[in-house]
Amino acid sequence: MNSNKSVTLIFGAYFSHKHIYRTCKNLNKKFKIIVVENSLDKKFKQDIEKKYKNAKVIIPEKNVGLAKSYNIGIKNSKTKYVYLNCPDIDISNKSLDELVDCAEKLKNFCILAPNFKDTSIFQNYAGNKYILEKTPSNILKYKLRKVDYIDNSFFMHTKKARKYLFDEKYFLYFETTDFCFKSNKLNEKIYISEKIRFKHHGSDSVDSKYLLVSNLTRAFHYNWSKFYYYKKNHNYFFALRKIIPNIINSIKKIVFSLITFNKKNIITGLVEFYGIICSVLNLKSFYRPKM
């Protein structure tokens, strides 16, 4: 594959070492890999870059979250395409070759994404799915559908990714939804391929020994990001209406956990509520639980 048609896989990671090692081991060396390692683990960087010459690990100045990790990876990519992912995915060399081939033939798109291998519970897209009226014959086999939102696994032209970038106010959650919302407003095209598939393990990005830190991080930032997303793209009062169910659920969790003496769930409920309050008060997504 010519270098100008190659792709860089970009991962925003935090102690996701087992997944990164697996990906580096399994993928063809013609594919470039950039890992933005938010654990700041320099030994991991040294080991990966020593073993895999196609991989580069970037250590940011601090834990910068997923949106900024993607932006760092995009800005450091030297290939024609970038492929943005969470670390807990499995994708084959064949599927990557198919994404590149499809992109070369499709040409005019903003986001191209494969679907999950198992779609019995979740699809890798949301919103309407439009069958294309005129599909070029040379890409019919990829079974493309135009959709509104992609959940995971963004394959993009590097130039277009650099043009738009992600909103770095998001630390975790809703950054991809926000990116798709912006793309739709600009009349950009978002496609899902029903033929090209990948596996997403789901909420398994972080090594198990850091699970408590991961869960508290998710508890705060899901709620913070949800309110911010609706406030940014709609208005403050619409966001308040959308976040009410989360407020009720977090209070229920706290009360029930107090009754049952479940300390872990009390803390989680409090952190969820804290995330909501911080976002409602227009505070930044600053929360980083200690190890």
Phi and psi in degrees as GROMACS dihedral restraints (atoms count N, CA, C in turn):
[ dihedral_restraints ]
;  ai    aj    ak    al  type     phi  dphi    fc
    3     4     5     6     1   -65.6    20    10
    4     5     6     7     1   146.7    20    10
    6     7     8     9     1   -60.9    20    10
    7     8     9    10     1   -31.6    20    10
    9    10    11    12     1   -73.8    20    10
   10    11    12    13     1    -9.5    20    10
   12    13    14    15     1  -109.3    20    10
   13    14    15    16     1    10.5    20    10
   15    16    17    18     1   -85.0    20    10
   16    17    18    19     1   177.7    20    10
   18    19    20    21     1  -137.9    20    10
   19    20    21    22     1   145.8    20    10
   21    22    23    24     1  -110.6    20    10
   22    23    24    25     1   123.2    20    10
   24    25    26    27     1   -82.9    20    10
   25    26    27    28     1   128.4    20    10
   27    28    29    30     1  -116.2    20    10
   28    29    30    31     1   127.7    20    10
   30    31    32    33     1  -123.4    20    10
   31    32    33    34     1   129.1    20    10
   33    34    35    36     1   -92.3    20    10
   34    35    36    37     1   115.1    20    10
   36    37    38    39     1  -126.3    20    10
   37    38    39    40     1   155.9    20    10
   39    40    41    42     1  -147.9    20    10
   40    41    42    43     1   101.3    20    10
   42    43    44    45     1    49.2    20    10
   43    44    45    46     1    47.8    20    10
   45    46    47    48     1  -106.9    20    10
   46    47    48    49     1    37.5    20    10
   48    49    50    51     1   -58.5    20    10
   49    50    51    52     1   -42.7    20    10
   51    52    53    54     1   -61.9    20    10
   52    53    54    55     1   -37.0    20    10
   54    55    56    57     1   -71.4    20    10
   55    56    57    58     1   -41.3    20    10
   57    58    59    60     1   -65.4    20    10
   58    59    60    61     1   -42.9    20    10
   60    61    62    63     1   -59.8    20    10
   61    62    63    64     1   -43.5    20    10
   63    64    65    66     1   -62.3    20    10
   64    65    66    67     1   -44.8    20    10
   66    67    68    69     1   -64.2    20    10
   67    68    69    70     1   -45.9    20    10
   69    70    71    72     1   -61.1    20    10
   70    71    72    73     1   -38.5    20    10
   72    73    74    75     1   -69.2    20    10
   73    74    75    76     1   -39.4    20    10
   75    76    77    78     1   -85.9    20    10
   76    77    78    79     1   -25.5    20    10
   78    79    80    81     1   -85.6    20    10
   79    80    81    82     1   148.1    20    10
   81    82    83    84     1   -60.0    20    10
   82    83    84    85     1   140.9    20    10
   84    85    86    87     1   -70.7    20    10
   85    86    87    88     1    -8.3    20    10
   87    88    89    90     1   -70.9    20    10
   88    89    90    91     1   -20.0    20    10
   90    91    92    93     1   -87.4    20    10
   91    92    93    94     1   131.6    20    10
   93    94    95    96     1   -85.4    20    10
   94    95    96    97     1   151.2    20    10
   96    97    98    99     1  -132.9    20    10
   97    98    99   100     1   128.9    20    10
   99   100   101   102     1  -120.4    20    10
  100   101   102   103     1   125.4    20    10
  102   103   104   105     1  -115.2    20    10
  103   104   105   106     1   122.1    20    10
  105   106   107   108     1   -96.6    20    10
  106   107   108   109     1   105.1    20    10
  108   109   110   111     1   -95.2    20    10
  109   110   111   112     1   101.3    20    10
  111   112   113   114     1   -79.1    20    10
  112   113   114   115     1    -5.5    20    10
  114   115   116   117     1   -78.1    20    10
  115   116   117   118     1   -11.4    20    10
  117   118   119   120     1    64.5    20    10
  118   119   120   121     1    27.9    20    10
  120   121   122   123     1   -81.1    20    10
  121   122   123   124     1    99.1    20    10
  123   124   125   126     1   -73.7    20    10
  124   125   126   127     1   -27.9    20    10
  126   127   128   129     1   -66.5    20    10
  127   128   129   130     1   -38.4    20    10
  129   130   131   132     1   -61.5    20    10
  130   131   132   133     1   -44.3    20    10
  132   133   134   135     1   -58.3    20    10
  133   134   135   136     1   -48.6    20    10
  135   136   137   138     1   -61.5    20    10
  136   137   138   139     1   -42.2    20    10
  138   139   140   141     1   -69.3    20    10
  139   140   141   142     1   -45.3    20    10
  141   142   143   144     1   -62.3    20    10
  142   143   144   145     1   -48.1    20    10
  144   145   146   147     1   -69.2    20    10
  145   146   147   148     1   -25.5    20    10
  147   148   149   150     1   -74.1    20    10
  148   149   150   151     1   -40.8    20    10
  150   151   152   153     1   -82.5    20    10
  151   152   153   154     1   -31.2    20    10
  153   154   155   156     1  -129.1    20    10
  154   155   156   157     1   104.4    20    10
  156   157   158   159     1   -70.6    20    10
  157   158   159   160     1   -17.4    20    10
  159   160   161   162     1   -88.7    20    10
  160   161   162   163     1     1.3    20    10
  162   163   164   165     1  -112.1    20    10
  163   164   165   166     1   142.6    20    10
  165   166   167   168     1  -131.6    20    10
  166   167   168   169     1   129.8    20    10
  168   169   170   171     1  -109.3    20    10
  169   170   171   172     1   122.6    20    10
  171   172   173   174     1  -103.0    20    10
  172   173   174   175     1   126.0    20    10
  174   175   176   177     1  -100.2    20    10
  175   176   177   178     1   109.8    20    10
  177   178   179   180     1   -72.8    20    10
  178   179   180   181     1   175.4    20    10
  180   181   182   183     1   -70.3    20    10
  181   182   183   184     1   -22.3    20    10
  183   184   185   186     1  -162.1    20    10
  184   185   186   187     1   179.0    20    10
  186   187   188   189     1   -69.3    20    10
  187   188   189   190     1   107.7    20    10
  189   190   191   192     1  -100.8    20    10
  190   191   192   193     1    -5.2    20    10
  192   193   194   195     1    84.9    20    10
  193   194   195   196     1   178.2    20    10
  195   196   197   198     1   -75.2    20    10
  196   197   198   199     1   -44.4    20    10
  198   199   200   201     1   -60.0    20    10
  199   200   201   202     1   -48.8    20    10
  201   202   203   204     1   -69.1    20    10
  202   203   204   205     1   -33.1    20    10
  204   205   206   207     1   -59.5    20    10
  205   206   207   208     1   -45.1    20    10
  207   208   209   210     1   -60.3    20    10
  208   209   210   211     1   -44.0    20    10
  210   211   212   213     1   -62.4    20    10
  211   212   213   214     1   -41.1    20    10
  213   214   215   216     1   -61.5    20    10
  214   215   216   217     1   -45.1    20    10
  216   217   218   219     1   -62.7    20    10
  217   218   219   220     1   -44.1    20    10
  219   220   221   222     1   -60.0    20    10
  220   221   222   223     1   -45.5    20    10
  222   223   224   225     1   -67.4    20    10
  223   224   225   226     1   -24.4    20    10
  225   226   227   228     1   -96.6    20    10
  226   227   228   229     1    -1.8    20    10
  228   229   230   231     1   -79.0    20    10
  229   230   231   232     1   141.1    20    10
  231   232   233   234     1  -117.9    20    10
  232   233   234   235     1    11.4    20    10
  234   235   236   237     1  -102.8    20    10
  235   236   237   238     1   168.9    20    10
  237   238   239   240     1   -67.3    20    10
  238   239   240   241     1   -34.9    20    10
  240   241   242   243     1  -122.6    20    10
  241   242   243   244     1   153.9    20    10
  243   244   245   246     1  -123.4    20    10
  244   245   246   247     1   150.8    20    10
  246   247   248   249     1  -131.8    20    10
  247   248   249   250     1   107.0    20    10
  249   250   251   252     1   -95.4    20    10
  250   251   252   253     1   128.9    20    10
  252   253   254   255     1  -148.6    20    10
  253   254   255   256     1   158.0    20    10
  255   256   257   258     1   -78.1    20    10
  256   257   258   259     1   155.4    20    10
  258   259   260   261     1   -65.9    20    10
  259   260   261   262     1   -26.6    20    10
  261   262   263   264     1   -86.7    20    10
  262   263   264   265     1    52.9    20    10
  264   265   266   267     1  -121.8    20    10
  265   266   267   268     1   157.9    20    10
  267   268   269   270     1  -125.3    20    10
  268   269   270   271     1   122.2    20    10
  270   271   272   273     1  -137.3    20    10
  271   272   273   274     1   140.1    20    10
  273   274   275   276     1   -85.0    20    10
  274   275   276   277     1   161.3    20    10
  276   277   278   279     1   -60.5    20    10
  277   278   279   280     1   -37.7    20    10
  279   280   281   282     1   -61.6    20    10
  280   281   282   283     1   -44.4    20    10
  282   283   284   285     1   -64.6    20    10
  283   284   285   286     1   -37.1    20    10
  285   286   287   288     1   -66.5    20    10
  286   287   288   289     1   -42.0    20    10
  288   289   290   291     1   -60.9    20    10
  289   290   291   292     1   -38.5    20    10
  291   292   293   294     1   -67.8    20    10
  292   293   294   295     1   -38.4    20    10
  294   295   296   297     1   -61.7    20    10
  295   296   297   298     1   -44.1    20    10
  297   298   299   300     1   -63.9    20    10
  298   299   300   301     1   -45.4    20    10
  300   301   302   303     1   -62.2    20    10
  301   302   303   304     1   -44.1    20    10
  303   304   305   306     1   -62.7    20    10
  304   305   306   307     1   -44.0    20    10
  306   307   308   309     1   -62.7    20    10
  307   308   309   310     1   -40.7    20    10
  309   310   311   312     1   -62.6    20    10
  310   311   312   313     1   -36.1    20    10
  312   313   314   315     1   -86.7    20    10
  313   314   315   316     1   -31.5    20    10
  315   316   317   318     1   -75.3    20    10
  316   317   318   319     1   -43.4    20    10
  318   319   320   321     1    65.7    20    10
  319   320   321   322     1   -64.2    20    10
  321   322   323   324     1   -91.4    20    10
  322   323   324   325     1    93.4    20    10
  324   325   326   327     1  -157.0    20    10
  325   326   327   328     1   161.5    20    10
  327   328   329   330     1  -101.9    20    10
  328   329   330   331     1   -51.3    20    10
  330   331   332   333     1  -129.4    20    10
  331   332   333   334     1   133.9    20    10
  333   334   335   336     1  -124.4    20    10
  334   335   336   337     1   133.2    20    10
  336   337   338   339     1  -141.3    20    10
  337   338   339   340     1   145.9    20    10
  339   340   341   342     1   -79.7    20    10
  340   341   342   343     1   163.7    20    10
  342   343   344   345     1   -97.7    20    10
  343   344   345   346     1   165.3    20    10
  345   346   347   348     1   -64.8    20    10
  346   347   348   349     1   149.2    20    10
  348   349   350   351     1   -62.5    20    10
  349   350   351   352     1   -41.6    20    10
  351   352   353   354     1  -108.0    20    10
  352   353   354   355     1   108.9    20    10
  354   355   356   357     1  -107.4    20    10
  355   356   357   358     1    17.3    20    10
  357   358   359   360     1   -70.1    20    10
  358   359   360   361     1   -25.1    20    10
  360   361   362   363     1  -110.8    20    10
  361   362   363   364     1   -50.1    20    10
  363   364   365   366     1  -127.5    20    10
  364   365   366   367     1   149.8    20    10
  366   367   368   369     1  -107.1    20    10
  367   368   369   370     1   156.8    20    10
  369   370   371   372     1   -87.5    20    10
  370   371   372   373     1    31.6    20    10
  372   373   374   375     1  -155.8    20    10
  373   374   375   376     1   166.8    20    10
  375   376   377   378     1  -142.2    20    10
  376   377   378   379     1   165.9    20    10
  378   379   380   381     1    84.5    20    10
  379   380   381   382     1  -164.7    20    10
  381   382   383   384     1   -70.2    20    10
  382   383   384   385     1   149.0    20    10
  384   385   386   387     1  -120.5    20    10
  385   386   387   388     1   112.0    20    10
  387   388   389   390     1  -101.7    20    10
  388   389   390   391     1   129.7    20    10
  390   391   392   393     1   -75.1    20    10
  391   392   393   394     1   130.8    20    10
  393   394   395   396     1   -67.6    20    10
  394   395   396   397     1   133.3    20    10
  396   397   398   399     1   -70.2    20    10
  397   398   399   400     1   -40.5    20    10
  399   400   401   402     1  -128.1    20    10
  400   401   402   403     1   100.4    20    10
  402   403   404   405     1  -103.2    20    10
  403   404   405   406     1   123.0    20    10
  405   406   407   408     1   -53.9    20    10
  406   407   408   409     1   138.8    20    10
  408   409   410   411     1   -59.8    20    10
  409   410   411   412     1   -29.4    20    10
  411   412   413   414     1   -76.9    20    10
  412   413   414   415     1    -4.3    20    10
  414   415   416   417     1  -124.5    20    10
  415   416   417   418     1    10.5    20    10
  417   418   419   420     1   -55.0    20    10
  418   419   420   421     1   -36.9    20    10
  420   421   422   423     1   -63.0    20    10
  421   422   423   424     1   -20.5    20    10
  423   424   425   426     1   -84.1    20    10
  424   425   426   427     1    -6.5    20    10
  426   427   428   429     1    50.6    20    10
  427   428   429   430     1    58.9    20    10
  429   430   431   432     1   -77.6    20    10
  430   431   432   433     1   143.4    20    10
  432   433   434   435     1  -133.3    20    10
  433   434   435   436     1   139.0    20    10
  435   436   437   438     1   -85.1    20    10
  436   437   438   439     1   128.5    20    10
  438   439   440   441     1  -129.2    20    10
  439   440   441   442     1   172.5    20    10
  441   442   443   444     1   -90.7    20    10
  442   443   444   445     1   -39.3    20    10
  444   445   446   447     1  -139.4    20    10
  445   446   447   448     1   143.3    20    10
  447   448   449   450     1  -111.6    20    10
  448   449   450   451     1   135.2    20    10
  450   451   452   453     1   -82.0    20    10
  451   452   453   454     1   -43.6    20    10
  453   454   455   456     1  -150.5    20    10
  454   455   456   457     1   155.3    20    10
  456   457   458   459     1    75.5    20    10
  457   458   459   460     1    73.0    20    10
  459   460   461   462     1   -91.6    20    10
  460   461   462   463     1   117.8    20    10
  462   463   464   465     1  -105.9    20    10
  463   464   465   466     1   122.4    20    10
  465   466   467   468     1  -142.6    20    10
  466   467   468   469     1   157.4    20    10
  468   469   470   471     1   -64.0    20    10
  469   470   471   472     1   132.4    20    10
  471   472   473   474     1   -59.4    20    10
  472   473   474   475     1   -40.4    20    10
  474   475   476   477     1   -61.3    20    10
  475   476   477   478     1   -40.4    20    10
  477   478   479   480     1   -72.0    20    10
  478   479   480   481     1   -37.7    20    10
  480   481   482   483     1   -61.5    20    10
  481   482   483   484     1   -40.1    20    10
  483   484   485   486     1   -69.0    20    10
  484   485   486   487     1   -30.6    20    10
  486   487   488   489     1   -66.6    20    10
  487   488   489   490     1   -40.5    20    10
  489   490   491   492     1   -98.4    20    10
  490   491   492   493     1   -47.6    20    10
  492   493   494   495     1    55.3    20    10
  493   494   495   496     1   172.5    20    10
  495   496   497   498     1  -101.2    20    10
  496   497   498   499     1   151.9    20    10
  498   499   500   501     1   -74.2    20    10
  499   500   501   502     1   112.8    20    10
  501   502   503   504     1   -77.6    20    10
  502   503   504   505     1    -0.6    20    10
  504   505   506   507     1   -70.4    20    10
  505   506   507   508     1   -24.8    20    10
  507   508   509   510     1   -77.2    20    10
  508   509   510   511     1   130.3    20    10
  510   511   512   513     1   -94.0    20    10
  511   512   513   514     1   -42.2    20    10
  513   514   515   516     1  -157.9    20    10
  514   515   516   517     1   138.3    20    10
  516   517   518   519     1    78.9    20    10
  517   518   519   520     1   142.4    20    10
  519   520   521   522     1    69.6    20    10
  520   521   522   523     1    -2.4    20    10
  522   523   524   525     1   -66.6    20    10
  523   524   525   526     1   -37.8    20    10
  525   526   527   528     1   -74.7    20    10
  526   527   528   529     1   -36.4    20    10
  528   529   530   531     1   -61.9    20    10
  529   530   531   532     1   -42.9    20    10
  531   532   533   534     1   -63.6    20    10
  532   533   534   535     1   -41.5    20    10
  534   535   536   537     1   -62.8    20    10
  535   536   537   538     1   -43.1    20    10
  537   538   539   540     1   -66.3    20    10
  538   539   540   541     1   -39.4    20    10
  540   541   542   543     1   -59.5    20    10
  541   542   543   544     1   -45.4    20    10
  543   544   545   546     1   -62.8    20    10
  544   545   546   547     1   -41.9    20    10
  546   547   548   549     1   -62.2    20    10
  547   548   549   550     1   -41.7    20    10
  549   550   551   552     1   -64.6    20    10
  550   551   552   553     1   -39.8    20    10
  552   553   554   555     1   -62.7    20    10
  553   554   555   556     1   -29.4    20    10
  555   556   557   558     1   -92.5    20    10
  556   557   558   559     1     9.7    20    10
  558   559   560   561     1    60.6    20    10
  559   560   561   562     1    31.7    20    10
  561   562   563   564     1   -82.0    20    10
  562   563   564   565     1   156.7    20    10
  564   565   566   567     1   -98.8    20    10
  565   566   567   568     1   132.5    20    10
  567   568   569   570     1  -121.2    20    10
  568   569   570   571     1   125.8    20    10
  570   571   572   573     1  -124.6    20    10
  571   572   573   574     1   144.0    20    10
  573   574   575   576     1  -112.6    20    10
  574   575   576   577     1   140.6    20    10
  576   577   578   579     1  -104.3    20    10
  577   578   579   580     1   124.3    20    10
  579   580   581   582     1   -82.0    20    10
  580   581   582   583     1   -11.4    20    10
  582   583   584   585     1   -90.3    20    10
  583   584   585   586     1   -44.0    20    10
  585   586   587   588     1   -79.8    20    10
  586   587   588   589     1   128.7    20    10
  588   589   590   591     1  -129.7    20    10
  589   590   591   592     1   157.4    20    10
  591   592   593   594     1  -147.7    20    10
  592   593   594   595     1   162.9    20    10
  594   595   596   597     1  -107.2    20    10
  595   596   597   598     1   131.0    20    10
  597   598   599   600     1  -116.6    20    10
  598   599   600   601     1   119.5    20    10
  600   601   602   603     1   -70.9    20    10
  601   602   603   604     1   -27.0    20    10
  603   604   605   606     1    81.0    20    10
  604   605   606   607     1   110.0    20    10
  606   607   608   609     1    53.6    20    10
  607   608   609   610     1    33.6    20    10
  609   610   611   612     1  -123.9    20    10
  610   611   612   613     1    23.1    20    10
  612   613   614   615     1   -69.1    20    10
  613   614   615   616     1   -35.4    20    10
  615   616   617   618     1   -95.9    20    10
  616   617   618   619     1   140.0    20    10
  618   619   620   621     1   -56.1    20    10
  619   620   621   622     1   143.7    20    10
  621   622   623   624     1   -58.9    20    10
  622   623   624   625     1   -31.0    20    10
  624   625   626   627     1   -69.8    20    10
  625   626   627   628     1   -12.5    20    10
  627   628   629   630     1  -107.9    20    10
  628   629   630   631     1    22.9    20    10
  630   631   632   633     1   -64.6    20    10
  631   632   633   634     1   -40.4    20    10
  633   634   635   636     1   -62.7    20    10
  634   635   636   637     1   -45.9    20    10
  636   637   638   639     1   -60.3    20    10
  637   638   639   640     1   -42.7    20    10
  639   640   641   642     1   -62.3    20    10
  640   641   642   643     1   -44.5    20    10
  642   643   644   645     1   -65.7    20    10
  643   644   645   646     1   -39.7    20    10
  645   646   647   648     1   -68.1    20    10
  646   647   648   649     1   -37.8    20    10
  648   649   650   651     1   -61.6    20    10
  649   650   651   652     1   -46.2    20    10
  651   652   653   654     1   -63.4    20    10
  652   653   654   655     1   -40.4    20    10
  654   655   656   657     1   -60.3    20    10
  655   656   657   658     1   -44.7    20    10
  657   658   659   660     1   -70.4    20    10
  658   659   660   661     1   -52.1    20    10
  660   661   662   663     1   -77.3    20    10
  661   662   663   664     1   -26.4    20    10
  663   664   665   666     1   -61.4    20    10
  664   665   666   667     1   -46.2    20    10
  666   667   668   669     1   -71.5    20    10
  667   668   669   670     1   -41.1    20    10
  669   670   671   672     1   -60.8    20    10
  670   671   672   673     1   -47.9    20    10
  672   673   674   675     1   -68.8    20    10
  673   674   675   676     1   -35.1    20    10
  675   676   677   678     1   -61.2    20    10
  676   677   678   679     1   -48.4    20    10
  678   679   680   681     1   -64.3    20    10
  679   680   681   682     1   -44.4    20    10
  681   682   683   684     1   -61.5    20    10
  682   683   684   685     1   -41.4    20    10
  684   685   686   687     1   -59.5    20    10
  685   686   687   688     1   -49.1    20    10
  687   688   689   690     1   -71.7    20    10
  688   689   690   691     1   -33.5    20    10
  690   691   692   693     1   -65.7    20    10
  691   692   693   694     1   -45.0    20    10
  693   694   695   696     1   -65.0    20    10
  694   695   696   697     1   -44.9    20    10
  696   697   698   699     1   -97.5    20    10
  697   698   699   700     1    -8.1    20    10
  699   700   701   702     1  -130.1    20    10
  700   701   702   703     1   -94.3    20    10
  702   703   704   705     1  -164.7    20    10
  703   704   705   706     1   171.1    20    10
  705   706   707   708     1   -61.2    20    10
  706   707   708   709     1   -43.2    20    10
  708   709   710   711     1   -74.0    20    10
  709   710   711   712     1   -32.8    20    10
  711   712   713   714     1   -64.0    20    10
  712   713   714   715     1   -40.6    20    10
  714   715   716   717     1   -63.4    20    10
  715   716   717   718     1   -40.1    20    10
  717   718   719   720     1   -60.2    20    10
  718   719   720   721     1   -42.7    20    10
  720   721   722   723     1   -64.4    20    10
  721   722   723   724     1   -38.1    20    10
  723   724   725   726     1   -72.0    20    10
  724   725   726   727     1   -27.5    20    10
  726   727   728   729     1   -90.5    20    10
  727   728   729   730     1   -10.7    20    10
  729   730   731   732     1   -54.8    20    10
  730   731   732   733     1   -45.6    20    10
  732   733   734   735     1   -58.3    20    10
  733   734   735   736     1   -34.8    20    10
  735   736   737   738     1   -69.7    20    10
  736   737   738   739     1   -36.2    20    10
  738   739   740   741     1   -63.1    20    10
  739   740   741   742     1   -47.3    20    10
  741   742   743   744     1   -61.2    20    10
  742   743   744   745     1   -45.0    20    10
  744   745   746   747     1   -65.0    20    10
  745   746   747   748     1   -39.0    20    10
  747   748   749   750     1   -68.6    20    10
  748   749   750   751     1   -38.6    20    10
  750   751   752   753     1   -65.8    20    10
  751   752   753   754     1   -43.5    20    10
  753   754   755   756     1   -58.5    20    10
  754   755   756   757     1   -43.1    20    10
  756   757   758   759     1   -62.4    20    10
  757   758   759   760     1   -43.6    20    10
  759   760   761   762     1   -63.2    20    10
  760   761   762   763     1   -48.1    20    10
  762   763   764   765     1   -63.8    20    10
  763   764   765   766     1   -48.9    20    10
  765   766   767   768     1   -63.2    20    10
  766   767   768   769     1   -38.0    20    10
  768   769   770   771     1   -70.5    20    10
  769   770   771   772     1   -33.1    20    10
  771   772   773   774     1   -64.6    20    10
  772   773   774   775     1   -40.6    20    10
  774   775   776   777     1   -66.0    20    10
  775   776   777   778     1   -38.7    20    10
  777   778   779   780     1   -95.0    20    10
  778   779   780   781     1     4.1    20    10
  780   781   782   783     1    56.6    20    10
  781   782   783   784     1    40.5    20    10
  783   784   785   786     1   -96.1    20    10
  784   785   786   787     1    92.1    20    10
  786   787   788   789     1   -61.1    20    10
  787   788   789   790     1   -41.5    20    10
  789   790   791   792     1   -61.9    20    10
  790   791   792   793     1   -43.2    20    10
  792   793   794   795     1   -73.5    20    10
  793   794   795   796     1   -28.2    20    10
  795   796   797   798     1   -61.6    20    10
  796   797   798   799     1   -47.4    20    10
  798   799   800   801     1   -62.9    20    10
  799   800   801   802     1   -44.1    20    10
  801   802   803   804     1   -61.8    20    10
  802   803   804   805     1   -44.1    20    10
  804   805   806   807     1   -62.0    20    10
  805   806   807   808     1   -41.3    20    10
  807   808   809   810     1   -64.4    20    10
  808   809   810   811     1   -39.9    20    10
  810   811   812   813     1   -67.9    20    10
  811   812   813   814     1   -39.3    20    10
  813   814   815   816     1   -59.2    20    10
  814   815   816   817     1   -46.9    20    10
  816   817   818   819     1   -64.8    20    10
  817   818   819   820     1   -38.4    20    10
  819   820   821   822     1   -62.2    20    10
  820   821   822   823     1   -41.5    20    10
  822   823   824   825     1   -60.9    20    10
  823   824   825   826     1   -40.6    20    10
  825   826   827   828     1   -64.4    20    10
  826   827   828   829     1   -49.2    20    10
  828   829   830   831     1   -60.4    20    10
  829   830   831   832     1   -43.4    20    10
  831   832   833   834     1   -61.8    20    10
  832   833   834   835     1   -40.8    20    10
  834   835   836   837     1   -70.4    20    10
  835   836   837   838     1   -41.7    20    10
  837   838   839   840     1   -61.5    20    10
  838   839   840   841     1   -34.2    20    10
  840   841   842   843     1   -87.2    20    10
  841   842   843   844     1     9.0    20    10
  843   844   845   846     1    63.8    20    10
  844   845   846   847     1    28.6    20    10
  846   847   848   849     1   -84.6    20    10
  847   848   849   850     1   155.9    20    10
  849   850   851   852     1   -72.2    20    10
  850   851   852   853     1   164.8    20    10
  852   853   854   855     1   -83.7    20    10
  853   854   855   856     1    68.7    20    10
  855   856   857   858     1   -88.0    20    10
  856   857   858   859     1   -14.6    20    10
  858   859   860   861     1   -67.6    20    10
  859   860   861   862     1   124.9    20    10
  861   862   863   864     1  -137.2    20    10
  862   863   864   865     1   101.3    20    10
  864   865   866   867     1   -63.4    20    10
  865   866   867   868     1   147.3    20    10
  867   868   869   870     1   -76.8    20    10
  868   869   870   871     1   150.7    20    10
